[in-house]
Amino acid sequence: MYIAMNRFRIALGKEEAFIDIWKNRDTFLSEVPGFKSFNLLQGPTSEECTLFASHSIWESEEAFINWTKSEAFRKAHANAKPAKDIYLGPPQFEGFNQVL
């Protein structure tokens, strides 16, 4: 199993706009071999931002990498418009392989 996460720092007051971006986005993940599940997670809010993480589970790291090179990945990201007033910097990727 492989878990792929992107951590986002979202401007205060823009949390619902960020969630709406994900609600209204076609991910095309269901057509990708090795994809298991996806969740968008909301974390703590500080004086600076609210943390979110996109969390996807894959059969393997290879399946995830293959997705990043796929037509489904290109379609999912084709209309991604980074709203500059929502994001406080680029997302931080974290990938984890299951060991137990």
Secondary structure, DSSP 4 states (H G I P E B T S, - for coil): -EEEEEEEEEETT-HHHHHHHHHT----GGGSTTEEEEEEEEEEE-SSEEEEEEEEEES-HHHHHHHHTSHHHHHHHHT----TTTBSS--EEEEEE---
